[in-house]
Amino acid sequence: MPKLPQYESPNLTTEKTSNGPALSESSGSHSPRDPYSRNEAGIREPPRTIWGSLRYVGPGFILSASIVGSGELIATTIVGAEAGFMLMWFIVFSCLVKVTVQIEFGKHAICSGESTMASLNSLPGPRIGKANWSIWLWLLLMVGKMFQLGGIVGGVVLALTEFFPELNPDDNFLMFSLVTYVVAVSVSLLVFRGYYQLIEKASLIMIGLFTLFTIASLCALQTTDFAISINEFASGLLPGFPPQAVVLIAIGAFGITGVGGDEIMAYNYWLLEKGYASYAGPRNDSEEWEKRAKGWIRIMYLDAMLAMVAYTLMTVMFYLLGAAILHRQEMVPESTELISTLGAMYTESLGAWARSLFVVGAFVVLYSTLFAALAAWTRMFADAFARIGVFDFGDEKTRRFYIAMCAWIIPAVWASLFLFFEEPALMVVLGGLPTVIILVIVVFAALYFRYRRVNVRMIPTRTYDIALWTSSIAIALVAVYLGYELVHDFVGWVAPPRQEAA
């Protein structure tokens, strides 16, 4: 029978290129319950029925929770408010086109048992100290990503000011600042000791509630003067571009709608912590291992596709609300009016009574983004520090310490950035720009995994390769366009064109 792709992990027995120290995968030196190690005790056969398979989905929905606040609620709505229905096709495209790269990362994680940073550390190219260039570049880009999550913190706090006007920063900035840090600390408390099951269940509940509310709002919209016609909806599916300034906003949204580069990187940690790799068992050449690994990859496909359907539908709904209500009234979410402007989408469709309900929903969905994003960031940053040489990621106790430390430090940085800039909508869009570059790193890594770390006997189907290359080329073209625009704007700022004398 055909064998599953065997992802070649270089010199696992002699080099620290995997998650743990220099030892064999099957040595049993780690706890059987440690999701970042694999041993015989963790082996589990994959389910064969659809209902059995559904019991094991979940990692993709954690990604959905981290996506929905910044990408869907804010960035997508801003694009709809700016461009009307014209760019709906582009937003949908951004959700669909990146999933193949996510799947390639997931396949590699299940077969190799490696965390994301361990895999990146195997990429070709220069190294600085112990870490590959890609890890250092990721750390640099994540400084820009801090703005995006700082904007989300701002959105949560502004939602609270809708219920407690005395927290308005113009009236009492000291109290406003205190509440901002309280929000940050509350997320830290949930995450610093949070295990996978807590994160998965909380994420699913939070996004589910707000999704139901948004569906009700979109349906109610059709009974108002803002009803969307079939022609308007169809026009949004035809490729077209608005003015240049709006295109740049759309490019930023491309990075954070659907799965962004950092979400794709985070996906591997959730697959590992869910148990997909450990259930497959230590990699070997036996037919039994290949059959198990193939089964868990099939579950991963189901998980990724269900999540894609969920966040794509959510994206379309938010975009339609922004285009139908905000664009027609020339209202664009910005500054400290972010939540109140977004609330207009719901009050115009459901009535004034829905405003309070929206604020509660916005708080939940934005907070879920902070929660899920912080859970992922703590793991990625801790892993990156381990690759640099700060500690041994294979030491479970030390790894948990660094994850907990990151859980306290990172939200404090987010809160401080928001209090300094106080432009949550702009911060979210700006945070999407580094994500496009991170996507390029992710694409390069995915192609490297596909063509350099898969046994030649297990080359995927041509259809899969076409999908992977389509995804890769689309991301690369967006990155090139974004780079051109940024360089053009920088040159214009440094050396503005001279005006001819009259």
N, C-alpha and C positions, 0 to 999 in steps of 0.2 A: 504494500500500500504506500502511497506517497507520504513523504515525511514533511514535518512542519519546518519552517525556517529555523535554522540553528544560528542564533546570534552569537558571533564569536567574541567572547570577552577576553582580551589579551592577557595571558599570563596571570590568571586569577590566583594561582598558587604561589606566586613570587612577587607580585606587584600590588600596591595599594590602589588599584584602579576600580575596584568594586566598592560596595557600601562599607565593608568592614576591613579589618586589618589583613595583613598578608597571610592568608590561610585558605585552604580549600573550602569550597561551598559546603561540602558534605562533612566537614570536620566536626560539626556539632558543638563548636565553642561558644555559640550564642544561645540565648534562651529560645525554646521552641515557639514562644509567644511573641518574639520580636519580629514584626512584619518585614524588617529590613535584612533578615537573614533567612536562609532556606535550609531545611534539613528534612529528614525522612518523617519526623513526627508531625510535620505540618501538611503532609500530602492529603488531598481531598479530591475525589472524582467530581468532574463538572456535571451539573444537571443536564438531562437530555430533553426535558419537556419545556415548553414555553413558560408555564407557570412556575416550574422549578427555577428556570433561569431568571425570572423577574425578581425572585427573592434575593438575587445577588447583584442587581443593579444598584447604583447609588453614587459612585464617584462622579459621573457626569452631572448629576443634579447638584452636587456641591459646587461645581463650576458654574452652573446656572445661577446659583445664589450669589456668587461673586460677580457675575456679569450683569445681572438685571438692574442693579442700582445705578452704576456708572454708565454702562453702555446703552441699556434700553430706556430707563426712566429719564435720564438727563441728556446724554449725547444724541440718541436717536430722536428725541423730542425736539431738541434744538435744531437738528437738520431739517425735520419736518416743518418747524416754525419758520425757518429761513427760506427753504426751497419749495414749500408746498408739496404736491404729490410727485414732483419731477424726479426725485432721487430715491423713491421707494425701491426701485429695482436694484440700485447700488447697495442699499442697506441689506436687502435680502441676500444679494450676492455675497456680501461680506460675511454673512452667517453661514452660508452653505459651502463656500469655497475652501475654508480653512480646516474642515473636519478631517480630511484625508491625512493632513500632516499630523493632527492630533492622534489619529488611529495608528500611524506609523510609530509615533513615540510610544503609544501604549503597547503595541506589539513588541517593541524592543524591550520595554520594561518587564513584560511577562516572561519573555524568553531569556533575558540576561539576568534578571533579578536586580539590576542596577537602579539606583536613584538617578534623577535627572542630572545632577552635577557630576556624579560619577561617570555618566555617559558622555557629558560634554568634555570631561577631562581626557577622554580618549580621542578627541578630534585632532586632526593634523594641524600643524601651525606652531608658531612660537609659544614658549612658556615663560612666565615670569615667576621665578621660584618653583613651587610645586604645581601651580595651577596653569591650566590652558588659557590662552588669550580670550576665549569665549566667556570664561567665568569672570575675568577681570572686566571685560566690556559690559557684561550683564550687571555687575555691581555698579558700574558708572551710570548705566542707563536707568537703573532703579532709583537713582537720586531724582531723576525727572518724574518717575512714576509716583514718587511720594506726593507730588502735587495732586495727582488724580485722587488718591485716597484722602488727602487733606480736604479736597472739595467735597467728598462724600461725608466726612465728619461734619463739615459745614452744613450740608443738607440736612443731616440728622438734627443738629442744633437749631437750625432755622425752622424745622418742623415743630420743635418744642416751643419756639417763640410764638407760633401761631396759637397755641393754647395758653401760653403765659406771656402776655405782652410786656410785662415788666422786665423780661429778659432781653428786650430789644437792645442791641449794642449801642445805639445812639443815646439811649437813656441811662444805661448802666453797664458800661463795658466791663467793669470788674466782675460783676455777677455773670455776664455773658461768657467771659473767659473761664471762670470757674466751672460753669456748666459744660463748656467745651472739653475741659480736661476730665470732668466726671464721666462724660460719654466715652472718652478714650480709655479711661481706667476700667469702665464697666466691660468693655470689649476684652481688655487684657485679662480680667478676672475669669471670663468665660473660656478663654482660649489657653491660658498658660498651663492648665492642667487638663484641658479638654482632649478626650480621646476620639478616635474616629467615629464611633457610633453616635456620640453626642453631636458631633459636627454634622454628620449626615442627616440625622433626624430633624435637628433644629433648622437646617437649611431647607429641607423639603417642606416643612410646615410653613415657614415664613413666606417662601415664594408662592406656595399654593394658595394662601389666603389672598394675597394681592392680585394674583392672576384671575381668580374668580371675580374680584371686584372690577378689574379692568375689562373683562369680558362683558359684565353687566353694563358698564359705562358705554362701551362701544355699541352695544345693541340699543341702548336707550338713545344714543346719539341719532340714530336713524328716525326717531320720532320728532326731532327738532328741526329748526331752520338750518342747522349745520350738517344735515344728512349728507352722506357721501354717495354720489351718483355712480352708476356703473362705468360711465365714461371717464370720470375722474380716477376711479380705481384702476381702470385699464391703462390710462395714460401713465400712471406711476410704474407700470411694468415695462414700458418702452424706454430703452436707453436714451438719455438726454442729459445735458449738463447746464446748470444755471450759471450766473456770473462767477468769476474766478474766486472771489472772496468766500463764497459759499462752498465752492469745491474744496478749498483748503479745510474748511470745517468738516466736510464729508470725509476727507482723507483721514483726519484725526479720529473721526467716528469709526472708520474702517478698522483702526487698530483696536478698538475696545468693544465693538458690537460683535456678537458671536464670541467665539473663543479667541482671545488675544494671545500674544506670544507667551506672556507670563502664565495664563491659564493652561495653555498646552503643556508648559513645563511643570505646572503644579499637578496636572492630571496623573502623572506617573506616581507621585507620592500617594495619591488617594487610591490608585490601583494596588500599590504595594500594601497600604494599610488596610484595604478591604480584604486582602489576602490572595489576590489572583496569582501572584508569582510564587508565594509560598505554597499555595495549594497545588501548583504544578510540580513542585519539588525541585531538588537540585538538578541542574541541567546535566544530561548525559546522552548517550547515543542510543538508548533503548527505545523500543517501539512504544512501551508503556508511557514513558515520559512525553514522547512526541504526541501521543493521543491525548494525554491530559492537558498539555500546553495548548494544543489546537482547540480543545473544548473551552478553556478559559479565555482564549482569544475570541472565540465566538460570543461568549458572554460580554466581553469588552465591546465588541461591535454593537451588540444590542444596547448596551448602556450608552455608548456615544451617540447612536442614532436617536434614541428616545430623548436624550438631552438636547440634541440639535433641533428636533421637532418642537420641543418645549420653548427654547429660547428664541427660535425663529418666529414662532407664532406671537410670542410676547413682544418681540421687536416690531413686527408688523402692526400690532395693535397700538403700541405707543406712537409709532410713526404716523399712523392714520389719525390719531387724536391730535397730534401736534399740527399736522397739515390741515385738518378740517377746521379746527377751532382757533389755534394760535396764529397760524399763517394768515387766515382770513381777517383776523383782527389786528394783524401786524404786531403781535405780542411775542417777544423773544425772552425766554428765561435767562436772567442775568443777575449778577450781584446779589444783594440780600433779598431781592424780590423773587428768588428762584422758586421757592415752594409755593408762594401765593400765585405766581404766574402759572405754574404747573397745575395748581388746584383749579384754575379756570377751566381746564379740560373736563373736569368732572362736574363742576357746578353748572356748566353750560349744557351738559348732556343729562345729568340726573337731577339737577335742581340745587338750590342753595343748601338744602339739608345735607348734601353729600360732601360739602367742603370739610367738615370735621372728620368724616369717615375717610376722605382722601388723605388728610394730614396723618391720621393714624396709619393708613396703608403705606404712605410714603416713608414714614418713620420705620415701619417694619421692613420694607424692601431695601431701604438704604442701610439700615442697621445690619440686615442679613448680608449685605455686600461687605461691610466692614468685618463682620464675624468670619465669613468664609475666606475673604482675602487675607486677613491676619493669620488665620490657621495655615494657609498655604505659604505665606511669606515667612513665617517663623521656621518652617521646614526648609525652604529654599535658602534663606540666609544662613541658617545653621550649617546646612550642607556645603554652601559655598565657602564659609569660613573653615570648614574641615578640609576642603580641597586645597586651600591656601596653606594649611598646615597648623592652624590654631589648635585643633584637637582631632581625635580619632572618631569619625562618624560611626564606626562599628561598635564603639563602646556605648551601650544603650543608656546607662546612667548619665554619662557625660552629655550624650546627645539630648536627652530630656532637659538637662540643665540649660543648655544653650538655646533650645527651643523656648523654654520658659523665659529666659532673659530677653530674647527678641520680642516676646509677647508683651513685655512691659515697656521696652524702649521704642519700638516702632510706632505704636499709637500716639505716644507723646510727641513724636516728630510730626505726625500727621496734624495733630491738634495745633501745634505751634505754627506750622505753615499756614493753616487756615486763618488763625488769628492775625498773622502778619499781612496776608494778602486780602482776605475777606471777599474773594471773588470765586465762589464755589463752581459756578458754571464754567468760567474760563479755565479754572484749575483742572477740571475734569477733562476738558477738551485738550489742553496742553499735555496732560498726562497720557493722552492717547498717542501722541506723536512718538515718544520713545518706544511705545509698544510696537509700532510698525517696524522699527529697527530690530527689536527683540524678535519679531516674527521672521526677519531675514536670517538671524542666527539659527532660529528653530528650523527653518526650511533647509538651510545648509546641513544642519545636523541630521535631519530626517533623510535627506538624500544620501548622506554619508552612511547612515545606518542601513539604508536600503541596498546600496551598491558596494559597501566595503565590509559590512559586519553580518551579512546573511550568506549562508552556505549557498554555493552556486546551484546546487540541486533543488533548492527551494525558492527559486525566483517566482514572485507573485504573477498573477495573470496580467495580460496586456491591458485589460480594462482598469485594473488597479493602478498600474503604472501611468496610464493616461490621466487618471484622476489626480494622482500625486503630482505629476508635472503641471497639470492645469492649475492646481492649487499653488504650486511653487512659483510659476511664472506670474500669476495674478498678483501675488504678494510682492514679488520682485518689482513689477511694473509700478505698483503703488508706491513702493519705497523710493524708486528712482524719481518719480514725479514729485514726491514730497521733498526729496533732497534738492531737486532743481528749484522748487519754489522757495525753500529756506535760504539757499545760496543767493538766489535772485533778490530776495527781500533784504538779506544782510548786506549785499553789495550796494543796494539802493540806500540803505541806512548809513553805511560808512561813507559812500561817495555819491550823494544825491546829484541828479543831473543839473547842470548849470542852466540858468535861464538866460536866454539871449537878451541883450539890451535892446530897448525899444528904439 
